[in-house]
């Protein structure tokens, strides 16, 4: 249910702003940067990323998967694929719709933010899947990172932006949208998104491989 609430709020907010302020790239940039990429995507990534594997580890049912002759990395990739699909549906598409409502088709603005949202969602999901594998406190740690580090510290400490998935994702929109500076250029942000997603996925598979059946039980 929560997966539907945040995207619905985003779209309704976009409709309200379009009615009140008309078509505006500046307003759309602020809303999509702060609320879509800055709030909706990380929270959905946290919920989905930890949810696809965390409960199975917590209740011990992961033992049935671990007992099969399947690569641990394959298990992680299958969970991550499911999470990415959900992020596209519940974050990427609503971001695209909201952008089209507020800014129309101007310069591919909506598409740029949608792509940024999806790439951020992939990185978040990979990171939060890893957290779910290595700790039972993944949700708490994830909330601290998304809400405290990225939204608070990242906005006031310039150096912290280099370690912010949100800033990396917003740099993707710099290829199209020049209204909202991110502090991290595409040449840095895009490679870091890729490295973070790949590294987190690989390490999650490695840690899952080290999880013995007795530990899972």
PyMOL commands that set and color helices and strands:
alter all, ss='L'
color gray80, all
select helices_A, chain A and resi 2-21+25-51+54-59+62-66+72-103+106-134+138-156+158-163+165-173+186-210+213-216
alter helices_A, ss='H'
color red, helices_A
deselect
rebuild
show_as cartoon
